[in-house]
Amino acid sequence: MDECIFYKGSCVFFFYVDDGIFLSPDKKEANKAIDDLKATCLELEDRGNISDYLGINFNYETDGTITMYQPQLINQKLQAVNQKPNAHLPDTPAVSSRLLRREKRDNTYTGKFHYRSVIGQLNYLEKCTRLDITYAVHQCARFCENTGISHFKAVEHIVKYLRRTKDKGLILTPKKNKSLEVYADTDFSGNWYK
């Protein structure tokens, strides 16, 4: 299904360019898989528990909870959007009382940053660790072709929110007696009627 994912017993191996992660409910099995790869004459460096992978930081709590967050990428967004240090920092990723709409062609606006590039990086951020900005980012992404002042302001709003919540991320609470649970919010469909 994916050229970067390999399975051996209950062990899963994610591989991207020169970084890899082994996941397994049994540490002995993960260590055996690593030893088997080393026996094939591959140069491997075992760094123990993961702390950083593809720009994602992993923080382990004493209760077993794992937090994944990306402060470096958020700092890059702050620099790209050139935010003022004393800017008001909102509590939400978007203004809930206002939907983005297409603006007239003559009202196009060339902002202080490259809109499409920032949207691409926000897409990566929301898919990896910041699910809370998904709806706002996708609303802004709809207008990459014809951006106006309201669209640039919406992206700036998202970045201000990220500045306020830079230390937040995806929280995982592994439980050995459960399998993977996934939740989805499909309420977004109501906004496509307007």
Secondary structure, 3 states (H helix, E strand, C coil): CCCCEEEECCEEEEEECCEEEEECCCHHHHHHHHHHHHCCCCCCCCCCCCCEECCEEEEECCCCCEEEECHHHHHHHHHHHCCCCCCCCCCCCCCCCCCCCCCCHHHECCCCCCHHHHHHHHHHHHHHCCHHHHHHHHHHHCCCCCCEHHHHHHHHHHHHHHHHCCCCCEEECCCCCCCCCCCCCCHHHHHHHC
